[in-house]
Amino acid sequence: MADTEVWIAVLAVGALTFALRWSFIALADSLAMPAGVQRALRFVPAAVLAAILLPAIVVDEGHIALTPDNLRLFAAVAAAVVAWRTRNMLYTIATGMLVLWVLQALRAML
């Protein structure tokens, strides 16, 4: 394949991908969704975030680590408590990071 053909293919695939995504957004904007679907869609960001974060928290070197050696687990619990009490994302993230850093520093000193 020549370089020109590769670029044409890349641009065509990019344009097609953009058109498909844009058409869905334009179509979804014009359709009225049932109230139940709208209520369910409110939970999608939290579900996606949990699906991304949970493996990062509980999986260590390919194995599930629900032991006291897993410092990320303690930091996540502390962050969850702050999130539940304050409902402030900045405090939640800062608490989780601070707890993890302090626990790692304490482990390094021992």
Secondary structure by P-SEA (a helix, b strand, c coil): ccaaaaaaaaaaaaaaaaaaaaaaaaaaaaccccaaaaaaacaaaaaaaaaaccccccccccccccccccaaaaaaaaaaaaaaacccaaaaaaaaaaaaaaaaaaaaac
